Amino acid sequence: EYVCVFRSGHPLSEKASLALEDYLRYPHINVRVRGTPSSPVDDSLKEADAPPRHVGLVVQSYILQWMTLQDSDMIATIPRRLVERMCVYAPLLSRPLPVKVPAISISMFWPERLTNSPLHRWFRSMLLA
């Protein structure tokens, strides 16, 4: 599940929920992983016959995205679980998206030789927590 994220004090912070017009009014900060030309958010907007969002800035990490959100009126669409963990470190707010976006799938891979390693098993359990 994705949510819309913005700084405390942002003009959207007074709203309990966002209309599509609210979501599209502000420029977005995207995290773009190399080799991914589109995002599930853009695909969902297109399927809903909604106008495209304006991506004002593309960065290569969620950390850069969070740092920029704190000092601007830009907004971002981020997986809810990541937001829950990051809000401890930054005073950002989130709201449900006005458009349905399919959930993302996250997988872990590791060398087979590490499958039974106590340290590696502990590490994997921390990532899943």
Secondary structure by P-SEA (a helix, b strand, c coil): cbbbbbcccccccccccccccccccbbbbbbccccccccaaaaaaaaacccccccccccccaaaaaaaaacccbbbbccaaaaaaaccccbbbbbcccccccbbbbbbbccccccccaaaaaaaaaaac
